Every structure is written in C-alpha cells, then in structure tokens.
Amino acid sequence: MSCLQVILAIIFPPLAVIDRGCGSMLIVFLLTCIGWVPGVIAALIILNKNEKNSK
C-alpha cells in the first residue's frame, strides 16, 4: 500500500481501488455513496488485504 493510495483512499476511496477490479471499486463506490467513512474504511481494508496476499 503506497502513500499515494492511502491519500486517494481518504480523499476519494473508489479511485484508490480502481486497479483492484470492478467488484472492489463498485463496493467501495456504493459505500462511499452511503457515507464517506464506510467508503474510506472499505478502501483501506481492500488495499491492506491485497498487500498481504501479494507477499
């Protein structure tokens, strides 16, 4: 998880997970529409989860 992705996850969460696939981006987008905080949390979880799996 790069510093740029963390900043994007805080400012606009769907943009941070755009490279993780359509499903992840759609989930984060819907959560962001419901509320900003759930979108940020989901984006950070998805970014962190994929970071652990790639090692």
PDBQT receptor file of N, H, CA, C and O in Angstrom, charges set to zero:
ATOM      1  N   MET A   1       0.858  -1.164   0.000  1.00  0.00    +0.000 N 
ATOM      2  CA  MET A   1       0.000   0.000   0.000  1.00  0.00    +0.000 C 
ATOM      3  C   MET A   1       0.903   1.226   0.000  1.00  0.00    +0.000 C 
ATOM      4  O   MET A   1       1.646   1.474   0.950  1.00  0.00    +0.000 OA
ATOM      5  N   SER A   2       0.823   1.982  -1.081  1.00  0.00    +0.000 N 
ATOM      6  H   SER A   2       0.220   1.781  -1.853  1.00  0.00    +0.000 HD
ATOM      7  CA  SER A   2       1.678   3.156  -1.193  1.00  0.00    +0.000 C 
ATOM      8  C   SER A   2       1.036   4.364  -0.516  1.00  0.00    +0.000 C 
ATOM      9  O   SER A   2      -0.154   4.368  -0.204  1.00  0.00    +0.000 OA
ATOM     10  N   CYS A   3       1.843   5.363  -0.305  1.00  0.00    +0.000 N 
ATOM     11  H   CYS A   3       2.810   5.359  -0.559  1.00  0.00    +0.000 HD
ATOM     12  CA  CYS A   3       1.370   6.592   0.328  1.00  0.00    +0.000 C 
ATOM     13  C   CYS A   3       0.308   7.272  -0.546  1.00  0.00    +0.000 C 
ATOM     14  O   CYS A   3      -0.658   7.835  -0.031  1.00  0.00    +0.000 OA
ATOM     15  N   LEU A   4       0.491   7.216  -1.857  1.00  0.00    +0.000 N 
ATOM     16  H   LEU A   4       1.275   6.759  -2.276  1.00  0.00    +0.000 HD
ATOM     17  CA  LEU A   4      -0.477   7.813  -2.776  1.00  0.00    +0.000 C 
ATOM     18  C   LEU A   4      -1.834   7.111  -2.674  1.00  0.00    +0.000 C 
ATOM     19  O   LEU A   4      -2.874   7.769  -2.704  1.00  0.00    +0.000 OA
ATOM     20  N   GLN A   5      -1.829   5.792  -2.554  1.00  0.00    +0.000 N 
ATOM     21  H   GLN A   5      -0.985   5.257  -2.529  1.00  0.00    +0.000 HD
ATOM     22  CA  GLN A   5      -3.086   5.056  -2.430  1.00  0.00    +0.000 C 
ATOM     23  C   GLN A   5      -3.799   5.388  -1.127  1.00  0.00    +0.000 C 
ATOM     24  O   GLN A   5      -5.027   5.461  -1.105  1.00  0.00    +0.000 OA
ATOM     25  N   VAL A   6      -3.069   5.589  -0.055  1.00  0.00    +0.000 N 
ATOM     26  H   VAL A   6      -2.071   5.530  -0.073  1.00  0.00    +0.000 HD
ATOM     27  CA  VAL A   6      -3.681   5.963   1.223  1.00  0.00    +0.000 C 
ATOM     28  C   VAL A   6      -4.319   7.348   1.115  1.00  0.00    +0.000 C 
ATOM     29  O   VAL A   6      -5.432   7.564   1.595  1.00  0.00    +0.000 OA
ATOM     30  N   ILE A   7      -3.614   8.278   0.486  1.00  0.00    +0.000 N 
ATOM     31  H   ILE A   7      -2.710   8.102   0.096  1.00  0.00    +0.000 HD
ATOM     32  CA  ILE A   7      -4.162   9.626   0.312  1.00  0.00    +0.000 C 
ATOM     33  C   ILE A   7      -5.408   9.584  -0.564  1.00  0.00    +0.000 C 
ATOM     34  O   ILE A   7      -6.399  10.248  -0.262  1.00  0.00    +0.000 OA
ATOM     35  N   LEU A   8      -5.366   8.804  -1.653  1.00  0.00    +0.000 N 
ATOM     36  H   LEU A   8      -4.561   8.264  -1.898  1.00  0.00    +0.000 HD
ATOM     37  CA  LEU A   8      -6.546   8.666  -2.508  1.00  0.00    +0.000 C 
ATOM     38  C   LEU A   8      -7.698   7.997  -1.774  1.00  0.00    +0.000 C 
ATOM     39  O   LEU A   8      -8.858   8.352  -1.985  1.00  0.00    +0.000 OA
ATOM     40  N   ALA A   9      -7.389   7.026  -0.908  1.00  0.00    +0.000 N 
ATOM     41  H   ALA A   9      -6.447   6.738  -0.736  1.00  0.00    +0.000 HD
ATOM     42  CA  ALA A   9      -8.436   6.355  -0.144  1.00  0.00    +0.000 C 
ATOM     43  C   ALA A   9      -9.135   7.315   0.804  1.00  0.00    +0.000 C 
ATOM     44  O   ALA A   9     -10.320   7.152   1.097  1.00  0.00    +0.000 OA
ATOM     45  N   ILE A  10      -8.414   8.306   1.280  1.00  0.00    +0.000 N 
ATOM     46  H   ILE A  10      -7.451   8.439   1.042  1.00  0.00    +0.000 HD
ATOM     47  CA  ILE A  10      -9.017   9.276   2.183  1.00  0.00    +0.000 C 
ATOM     48  C   ILE A  10      -9.800  10.328   1.403  1.00  0.00    +0.000 C 
ATOM     49  O   ILE A  10     -10.891  10.720   1.818  1.00  0.00    +0.000 OA
ATOM     50  N   ILE A  11      -9.255  10.787   0.282  1.00  0.00    +0.000 N 
ATOM     51  H   ILE A  11      -8.369  10.469  -0.055  1.00  0.00    +0.000 HD
ATOM     52  CA  ILE A  11      -9.916  11.843  -0.489  1.00  0.00    +0.000 C 
ATOM     53  C   ILE A  11     -11.083  11.292  -1.310  1.00  0.00    +0.000 C 
ATOM     54  O   ILE A  11     -12.205  11.787  -1.200  1.00  0.00    +0.000 OA
ATOM     55  N   PHE A  12     -10.827  10.277  -2.128  1.00  0.00    +0.000 N 
ATOM     56  H   PHE A  12      -9.915   9.875  -2.217  1.00  0.00    +0.000 HD
ATOM     57  CA  PHE A  12     -11.866   9.671  -2.978  1.00  0.00    +0.000 C 
ATOM     58  C   PHE A  12     -11.636   8.167  -3.048  1.00  0.00    +0.000 C 
ATOM     59  O   PHE A  12     -10.902   7.690  -3.913  1.00  0.00    +0.000 OA
ATOM     60  N   PRO A  13     -12.256   7.421  -2.145  1.00  0.00    +0.000 N 
ATOM     61  CA  PRO A  13     -11.970   5.983  -1.987  1.00  0.00    +0.000 C 
ATOM     62  C   PRO A  13     -12.081   5.130  -3.252  1.00  0.00    +0.000 C 
ATOM     63  O   PRO A  13     -11.226   4.265  -3.445  1.00  0.00    +0.000 OA
ATOM     64  N   PRO A  14     -13.085   5.316  -4.134  1.00  0.00    +0.000 N 
ATOM     65  CA  PRO A  14     -13.138   4.431  -5.311  1.00  0.00    +0.000 C 
ATOM     66  C   PRO A  14     -11.926   4.559  -6.230  1.00  0.00    +0.000 C 
ATOM     67  O   PRO A  14     -11.543   3.591  -6.888  1.00  0.00    +0.000 OA
ATOM     68  N   LEU A  15     -11.330   5.725  -6.278  1.00  0.00    +0.000 N 
ATOM     69  H   LEU A  15     -11.642   6.511  -5.744  1.00  0.00    +0.000 HD
ATOM     70  CA  LEU A  15     -10.161   5.923  -7.133  1.00  0.00    +0.000 C 
ATOM     71  C   LEU A  15      -8.950   5.157  -6.610  1.00  0.00    +0.000 C 
ATOM     72  O   LEU A  15      -8.088   4.759  -7.393  1.00  0.00    +0.000 OA
ATOM     73  N   ALA A  16      -8.875   4.950  -5.318  1.00  0.00    +0.000 N 
ATOM     74  H   ALA A  16      -9.575   5.274  -4.682  1.00  0.00    +0.000 HD
ATOM     75  CA  ALA A  16      -7.740   4.237  -4.729  1.00  0.00    +0.000 C 
ATOM     76  C   ALA A  16      -7.760   2.749  -5.066  1.00  0.00    +0.000 C 
ATOM     77  O   ALA A  16      -6.704   2.122  -5.145  1.00  0.00    +0.000 OA
ATOM     78  N   VAL A  17      -8.940   2.179  -5.265  1.00  0.00    +0.000 N 
ATOM     79  H   VAL A  17      -9.798   2.689  -5.202  1.00  0.00    +0.000 HD
ATOM     80  CA  VAL A  17      -9.040   0.730  -5.524  1.00  0.00    +0.000 C 
ATOM     81  C   VAL A  17      -9.387   0.417  -6.972  1.00  0.00    +0.000 C 
ATOM     82  O   VAL A  17      -9.841  -0.687  -7.274  1.00  0.00    +0.000 OA
ATOM     83  N   ILE A  18      -9.180   1.369  -7.868  1.00  0.00    +0.000 N 
ATOM     84  H   ILE A  18      -8.811   2.265  -7.623  1.00  0.00    +0.000 HD
ATOM     85  CA  ILE A  18      -9.552   1.171  -9.270  1.00  0.00    +0.000 C 
ATOM     86  C   ILE A  18      -8.742   0.042  -9.919  1.00  0.00    +0.000 C 
ATOM     87  O   ILE A  18      -9.232  -0.620 -10.833  1.00  0.00    +0.000 OA
ATOM     88  N   ASP A  19      -7.519  -0.180  -9.458  1.00  0.00    +0.000 N 
ATOM     89  H   ASP A  19      -7.120   0.358  -8.715  1.00  0.00    +0.000 HD
ATOM     90  CA  ASP A  19      -6.689  -1.242 -10.032  1.00  0.00    +0.000 C 
ATOM     91  C   ASP A  19      -6.950  -2.606  -9.395  1.00  0.00    +0.000 C 
ATOM     92  O   ASP A  19      -6.332  -3.591  -9.798  1.00  0.00    +0.000 OA
ATOM     93  N   ARG A  20      -7.837  -2.688  -8.425  1.00  0.00    +0.000 N 
ATOM     94  H   ARG A  20      -8.339  -1.888  -8.098  1.00  0.00    +0.000 HD
ATOM     95  CA  ARG A  20      -8.137  -3.956  -7.746  1.00  0.00    +0.000 C 
ATOM     96  C   ARG A  20      -9.294  -4.710  -8.404  1.00  0.00    +0.000 C 
ATOM     97  O   ARG A  20      -9.608  -5.829  -7.998  1.00  0.00    +0.000 OA
ATOM     98  N   GLY A  21      -9.925  -4.116  -9.405  1.00  0.00    +0.000 N 
ATOM     99  H   GLY A  21      -9.670  -3.207  -9.734  1.00  0.00    +0.000 HD
ATOM    100  CA  GLY A  21     -11.001  -4.791 -10.110  1.00  0.00    +0.000 C 
ATOM    101  C   GLY A  21     -12.318  -4.048  -9.988  1.00  0.00    +0.000 C 
ATOM    102  O   GLY A  21     -12.490  -3.172  -9.140  1.00  0.00    +0.000 OA
ATOM    103  N   CYS A  22     -13.232  -4.420 -10.854  1.00  0.00    +0.000 N 
ATOM    104  H   CYS A  22     -13.092  -5.131 -11.543  1.00  0.00    +0.000 HD
ATOM    105  CA  CYS A  22     -14.530  -3.744 -10.926  1.00  0.00    +0.000 C 
ATOM    106  C   CYS A  22     -15.362  -3.992  -9.674  1.00  0.00    +0.000 C 
ATOM    107  O   CYS A  22     -16.042  -3.087  -9.191  1.00  0.00    +0.000 OA
ATOM    108  N   GLY A  23     -15.313  -5.200  -9.152  1.00  0.00    +0.000 N 
ATOM    109  H   GLY A  23     -14.761  -5.936  -9.545  1.00  0.00    +0.000 HD
ATOM    110  CA  GLY A  23     -16.116  -5.532  -7.978  1.00  0.00    +0.000 C 
ATOM    111  C   GLY A  23     -15.718  -4.734  -6.753  1.00  0.00    +0.000 C 
ATOM    112  O   GLY A  23     -16.575  -4.220  -6.034  1.00  0.00    +0.000 OA
ATOM    113  N   SER A  24     -14.432  -4.630  -6.517  1.00  0.00    +0.000 N 
ATOM    114  H   SER A  24     -13.737  -5.048  -7.102  1.00  0.00    +0.000 HD
ATOM    115  CA  SER A  24     -13.947  -3.854  -5.374  1.00  0.00    +0.000 C 
ATOM    116  C   SER A  24     -14.302  -2.383  -5.531  1.00  0.00    +0.000 C 
ATOM    117  O   SER A  24     -14.723  -1.729  -4.577  1.00  0.00    +0.000 OA
ATOM    118  N   MET A  25     -14.126  -1.871  -6.743  1.00  0.00    +0.000 N 
ATOM    119  H   MET A  25     -13.784  -2.402  -7.518  1.00  0.00    +0.000 HD
ATOM    120  CA  MET A  25     -14.428  -0.466  -6.978  1.00  0.00    +0.000 C 
ATOM    121  C   MET A  25     -15.921  -0.189  -6.795  1.00  0.00    +0.000 C 
ATOM    122  O   MET A  25     -16.299   0.848  -6.250  1.00  0.00    +0.000 OA
ATOM    123  N   LEU A  26     -16.761  -1.108  -7.246  1.00  0.00    +0.000 N 
ATOM    124  H   LEU A  26     -16.454  -1.950  -7.689  1.00  0.00    +0.000 HD
ATOM    125  CA  LEU A  26     -18.205  -0.929  -7.114  1.00  0.00    +0.000 C 
ATOM    126  C   LEU A  26     -18.629  -0.948  -5.647  1.00  0.00    +0.000 C 
ATOM    127  O   LEU A  26     -19.441  -0.123  -5.228  1.00  0.00    +0.000 OA
ATOM    128  N   ILE A  27     -18.092  -1.870  -4.870  1.00  0.00    +0.000 N 
ATOM    129  H   ILE A  27     -17.432  -2.540  -5.209  1.00  0.00    +0.000 HD
ATOM    130  CA  ILE A  27     -18.419  -1.943  -3.448  1.00  0.00    +0.000 C 
ATOM    131  C   ILE A  27     -18.006  -0.671  -2.724  1.00  0.00    +0.000 C 
ATOM    132  O   ILE A  27     -18.773  -0.113  -1.939  1.00  0.00    +0.000 OA
ATOM    133  N   VAL A  28     -16.787  -0.219  -2.997  1.00  0.00    +0.000 N 
ATOM    134  H   VAL A  28     -16.164  -0.673  -3.635  1.00  0.00    +0.000 HD
ATOM    135  CA  VAL A  28     -16.303   0.995  -2.347  1.00  0.00    +0.000 C 
ATOM    136  C   VAL A  28     -17.115   2.207  -2.798  1.00  0.00    +0.000 C 
ATOM    137  O   VAL A  28     -17.398   3.093  -1.991  1.00  0.00    +0.000 OA
ATOM    138  N   PHE A  29     -17.490   2.257  -4.070  1.00  0.00    +0.000 N 
ATOM    139  H   PHE A  29     -17.260   1.538  -4.725  1.00  0.00    +0.000 HD
ATOM    140  CA  PHE A  29     -18.298   3.371  -4.567  1.00  0.00    +0.000 C 
ATOM    141  C   PHE A  29     -19.662   3.416  -3.874  1.00  0.00    +0.000 C 
ATOM    142  O   PHE A  29     -20.123   4.482  -3.465  1.00  0.00    +0.000 OA
ATOM    143  N   LEU A  30     -20.297   2.258  -3.748  1.00  0.00    +0.000 N 
ATOM    144  H   LEU A  30     -19.922   1.392  -4.080  1.00  0.00    +0.000 HD
ATOM    145  CA  LEU A  30     -21.602   2.220  -3.079  1.00  0.00    +0.000 C 
ATOM    146  C   LEU A  30     -21.493   2.611  -1.608  1.00  0.00    +0.000 C 
ATOM    147  O   LEU A  30     -22.339   3.342  -1.093  1.00  0.00    +0.000 OA
ATOM    148  N   LEU A  31     -20.467   2.132  -0.941  1.00  0.00    +0.000 N 
ATOM    149  H   LEU A  31     -19.779   1.538  -1.359  1.00  0.00    +0.000 HD
ATOM    150  CA  LEU A  31     -20.271   2.514   0.462  1.00  0.00    +0.000 C 
ATOM    151  C   LEU A  31     -19.956   3.997   0.602  1.00  0.00    +0.000 C 
ATOM    152  O   LEU A  31     -20.360   4.627   1.579  1.00  0.00    +0.000 OA
ATOM    153  N   THR A  32     -19.238   4.557  -0.367  1.00  0.00    +0.000 N 
ATOM    154  H   THR A  32     -18.909   4.044  -1.161  1.00  0.00    +0.000 HD
ATOM    155  CA  THR A  32     -18.941   5.986  -0.336  1.00  0.00    +0.000 C 
ATOM    156  C   THR A  32     -20.210   6.798  -0.556  1.00  0.00    +0.000 C 
ATOM    157  O   THR A  32     -20.366   7.868   0.033  1.00  0.00    +0.000 OA
ATOM    158  N   CYS A  33     -21.117   6.308  -1.390  1.00  0.00    +0.000 N 
ATOM    159  H   CYS A  33     -20.991   5.439  -1.868  1.00  0.00    +0.000 HD
ATOM    160  CA  CYS A  33     -22.395   6.997  -1.602  1.00  0.00    +0.000 C 
ATOM    161  C   CYS A  33     -23.243   6.977  -0.334  1.00  0.00    +0.000 C 
ATOM    162  O   CYS A  33     -23.956   7.938  -0.046  1.00  0.00    +0.000 OA
ATOM    163  N   ILE A  34     -23.167   5.894   0.416  1.00  0.00    +0.000 N 
ATOM    164  H   ILE A  34     -22.588   5.113   0.182  1.00  0.00    +0.000 HD
ATOM    165  CA  ILE A  34     -23.910   5.798   1.676  1.00  0.00    +0.000 C 
ATOM    166  C   ILE A  34     -23.317   6.745   2.707  1.00  0.00    +0.000 C 
ATOM    167  O   ILE A  34     -24.041   7.421   3.437  1.00  0.00    +0.000 OA
ATOM    168  N   GLY A  35     -22.006   6.784   2.755  1.00  0.00    +0.000 N 
ATOM    169  H   GLY A  35     -21.418   6.234   2.162  1.00  0.00    +0.000 HD
ATOM    170  CA  GLY A  35     -21.316   7.657   3.694  1.00  0.00    +0.000 C 
ATOM    171  C   GLY A  35     -19.837   7.632   3.407  1.00  0.00    +0.000 C 
ATOM    172  O   GLY A  35     -19.299   6.616   2.965  1.00  0.00    +0.000 OA
ATOM    173  N   TRP A  36     -19.183   8.737   3.653  1.00  0.00    +0.000 N 
ATOM    174  H   TRP A  36     -19.620   9.562   4.012  1.00  0.00    +0.000 HD
ATOM    175  CA  TRP A  36     -17.764   8.841   3.312  1.00  0.00    +0.000 C 
ATOM    176  C   TRP A  36     -16.910   7.901   4.163  1.00  0.00    +0.000 C 
ATOM    177  O   TRP A  36     -15.993   7.263   3.647  1.00  0.00    +0.000 OA
ATOM    178  N   VAL A  37     -17.198   7.812   5.435  1.00  0.00    +0.000 N 
ATOM    179  H   VAL A  37     -17.944   8.330   5.854  1.00  0.00    +0.000 HD
ATOM    180  CA  VAL A  37     -16.385   6.999   6.350  1.00  0.00    +0.000 C 
ATOM    181  C   VAL A  37     -16.422   5.508   5.984  1.00  0.00    +0.000 C 
ATOM    182  O   VAL A  37     -15.363   4.882   5.951  1.00  0.00    +0.000 OA
ATOM    183  N   PRO A  38     -17.590   4.910   5.707  1.00  0.00    +0.000 N 
ATOM    184  CA  PRO A  38     -17.576   3.494   5.301  1.00  0.00    +0.000 C 
ATOM    185  C   PRO A  38     -16.784   3.244   4.022  1.00  0.00    +0.000 C 
ATOM    186  O   PRO A  38     -16.150   2.199   3.877  1.00  0.00    +0.000 OA
ATOM    187  N   GLY A  39     -16.819   4.193   3.100  1.00  0.00    +0.000 N 
ATOM    188  H   GLY A  39     -17.334   5.042   3.218  1.00  0.00    +0.000 HD
ATOM    189  CA  GLY A  39     -16.041   4.058   1.872  1.00  0.00    +0.000 C 
ATOM    190  C   GLY A  39     -14.555   4.080   2.126  1.00  0.00    +0.000 C 
ATOM    191  O   GLY A  39     -13.809   3.303   1.531  1.00  0.00    +0.000 OA
ATOM    192  N   VAL A  40     -14.112   4.968   3.008  1.00  0.00    +0.000 N 
ATOM    193  H   VAL A  40     -14.718   5.600   3.491  1.00  0.00    +0.000 HD
ATOM    194  CA  VAL A  40     -12.689   5.057   3.351  1.00  0.00    +0.000 C 
ATOM    195  C   VAL A  40     -12.240   3.784   4.052  1.00  0.00    +0.000 C 
ATOM    196  O   VAL A  40     -11.178   3.245   3.740  1.00  0.00    +0.000 OA
ATOM    197  N   ILE A  41     -13.028   3.307   4.981  1.00  0.00    +0.000 N 
ATOM    198  H   ILE A  41     -13.890   3.745   5.235  1.00  0.00    +0.000 HD
ATOM    199  CA  ILE A  41     -12.673   2.087   5.712  1.00  0.00    +0.000 C 
ATOM    200  C   ILE A  41     -12.585   0.898   4.763  1.00  0.00    +0.000 C 
ATOM    201  O   ILE A  41     -11.639   0.114   4.839  1.00  0.00    +0.000 OA
ATOM    202  N   ALA A  42     -13.561   0.757   3.870  1.00  0.00    +0.000 N 
ATOM    203  H   ALA A  42     -14.330   1.393   3.808  1.00  0.00    +0.000 HD
ATOM    204  CA  ALA A  42     -13.554  -0.354   2.918  1.00  0.00    +0.000 C 
ATOM    205  C   ALA A  42     -12.357  -0.264   1.981  1.00  0.00    +0.000 C 
ATOM    206  O   ALA A  42     -11.725  -1.279   1.687  1.00  0.00    +0.000 OA
ATOM    207  N   ALA A  43     -12.039   0.933   1.512  1.00  0.00    +0.000 N 
ATOM    208  H   ALA A  43     -12.552   1.757   1.751  1.00  0.00    +0.000 HD
ATOM    209  CA  ALA A  43     -10.893   1.096   0.612  1.00  0.00    +0.000 C 
ATOM    210  C   ALA A  43      -9.595   0.715   1.315  1.00  0.00    +0.000 C 
ATOM    211  O   ALA A  43      -8.752   0.028   0.736  1.00  0.00    +0.000 OA
ATOM    212  N   LEU A  44      -9.432   1.156   2.553  1.00  0.00    +0.000 N 
ATOM    213  H   LEU A  44     -10.116   1.713   3.023  1.00  0.00    +0.000 HD
ATOM    214  CA  LEU A  44      -8.207   0.821   3.279  1.00  0.00    +0.000 C 
ATOM    215  C   LEU A  44      -8.112  -0.676   3.563  1.00  0.00    +0.000 C 
ATOM    216  O   LEU A  44      -7.022  -1.247   3.518  1.00  0.00    +0.000 OA
ATOM    217  N   ILE A  45      -9.238  -1.310   3.853  1.00  0.00    +0.000 N 
ATOM    218  H   ILE A  45     -10.124  -0.847   3.890  1.00  0.00    +0.000 HD
ATOM    219  CA  ILE A  45      -9.230  -2.761   4.086  1.00  0.00    +0.000 C 
ATOM    220  C   ILE A  45      -8.864  -3.501   2.813  1.00  0.00    +0.000 C 
ATOM    221  O   ILE A  45      -8.063  -4.435   2.851  1.00  0.00    +0.000 OA
ATOM    222  N   ILE A  46      -9.437  -3.099   1.686  1.00  0.00    +0.000 N 
ATOM    223  H   ILE A  46     -10.087  -2.341   1.656  1.00  0.00    +0.000 HD
ATOM    224  CA  ILE A  46      -9.145  -3.769   0.415  1.00  0.00    +0.000 C 
ATOM    225  C   ILE A  46      -7.679  -3.572   0.036  1.00  0.00    +0.000 C 
ATOM    226  O   ILE A  46      -7.021  -4.511  -0.410  1.00  0.00    +0.000 OA
ATOM    227  N   LEU A  47      -7.171  -2.361   0.212  1.00  0.00    +0.000 N 
ATOM    228  H   LEU A  47      -7.706  -1.598   0.575  1.00  0.00    +0.000 HD
ATOM    229  CA  LEU A  47      -5.765  -2.110  -0.101  1.00  0.00    +0.000 C 
ATOM    230  C   LEU A  47      -4.843  -2.916   0.809  1.00  0.00    +0.000 C 
ATOM    231  O   LEU A  47      -3.835  -3.451   0.348  1.00  0.00    +0.000 OA
ATOM    232  N   ASN A  48      -5.171  -3.006   2.075  1.00  0.00    +0.000 N 
ATOM    233  H   ASN A  48      -5.990  -2.572   2.449  1.00  0.00    +0.000 HD
ATOM    234  CA  ASN A  48      -4.338  -3.753   3.026  1.00  0.00    +0.000 C 
ATOM    235  C   ASN A  48      -4.435  -5.250   2.784  1.00  0.00    +0.000 C 
ATOM    236  O   ASN A  48      -3.431  -5.956   2.881  1.00  0.00    +0.000 OA
ATOM    237  N   LYS A  49      -5.624  -5.745   2.471  1.00  0.00    +0.000 N 
ATOM    238  H   LYS A  49      -6.439  -5.172   2.392  1.00  0.00    +0.000 HD
ATOM    239  CA  LYS A  49      -5.824  -7.165   2.230  1.00  0.00    +0.000 C 
ATOM    240  C   LYS A  49      -5.019  -7.631   1.015  1.00  0.00    +0.000 C 
ATOM    241  O   LYS A  49      -4.359  -8.668   1.068  1.00  0.00    +0.000 OA
ATOM    242  N   ASN A  50      -5.072  -6.885  -0.051  1.00  0.00    +0.000 N 
ATOM    243  H   ASN A  50      -5.608  -6.042  -0.094  1.00  0.00    +0.000 HD
ATOM    244  CA  ASN A  50      -4.343  -7.261  -1.253  1.00  0.00    +0.000 C 
ATOM    245  C   ASN A  50      -2.843  -7.136  -1.064  1.00  0.00    +0.000 C 
ATOM    246  O   ASN A  50      -2.080  -7.854  -1.710  1.00  0.00    +0.000 OA
ATOM    247  N   GLU A  51      -2.409  -6.247  -0.198  1.00  0.00    +0.000 N 
ATOM    248  H   GLU A  51      -3.030  -5.664   0.327  1.00  0.00    +0.000 HD
ATOM    249  CA  GLU A  51      -0.973  -6.106   0.084  1.00  0.00    +0.000 C 
ATOM    250  C   GLU A  51      -0.456  -7.356   0.795  1.00  0.00    +0.000 C 
ATOM    251  O   GLU A  51       0.634  -7.833   0.482  1.00  0.00    +0.000 OA
ATOM    252  N   LYS A  52      -1.223  -7.893   1.747  1.00  0.00    +0.000 N 
ATOM    253  H   LYS A  52      -2.109  -7.505   2.001  1.00  0.00    +0.000 HD
ATOM    254  CA  LYS A  52      -0.791  -9.082   2.478  1.00  0.00    +0.000 C 
ATOM    255  C   LYS A  52      -0.785 -10.316   1.569  1.00  0.00    +0.000 C 
ATOM    256  O   LYS A  52       0.084 -11.176   1.713  1.00  0.00    +0.000 OA
ATOM    257  N   ASN A  53      -1.744 -10.418   0.635  1.00  0.00    +0.000 N 
ATOM    258  H   ASN A  53      -2.450  -9.720   0.518  1.00  0.00    +0.000 HD
ATOM    259  CA  ASN A  53      -1.813 -11.578  -0.232  1.00  0.00    +0.000 C 
ATOM    260  C   ASN A  53      -0.719 -11.596  -1.282  1.00  0.00    +0.000 C 
ATOM    261  O   ASN A  53      -0.367 -12.665  -1.780  1.00  0.00    +0.000 OA
ATOM    262  N   SER A  54      -0.176 -10.444  -1.629  1.00  0.00    +0.000 N 
ATOM    263  H   SER A  54      -0.462  -9.576  -1.224  1.00  0.00    +0.000 HD
ATOM    264  CA  SER A  54       0.839 -10.413  -2.678  1.00  0.00    +0.000 C 
ATOM    265  C   SER A  54       2.227 -10.777  -2.169  1.00  0.00    +0.000 C 
ATOM    266  O   SER A  54       3.124 -11.024  -2.975  1.00  0.00    +0.000 OA
ATOM    267  N   LYS A  55       2.428 -10.818  -0.869  1.00  0.00    +0.000 N 
ATOM    268  H   LYS A  55       1.699 -10.618  -0.214  1.00  0.00    +0.000 HD
ATOM    269  CA  LYS A  55       3.751 -11.145  -0.312  1.00  0.00    +0.000 C 
ATOM    270  C   LYS A  55       3.986 -12.627  -0.272  1.00  0.00    +0.000 C 
ATOM    271  O   LYS A  55       5.047 -13.072   0.167  1.00  0.00    +0.000 OA
TER     272      LYS A  55
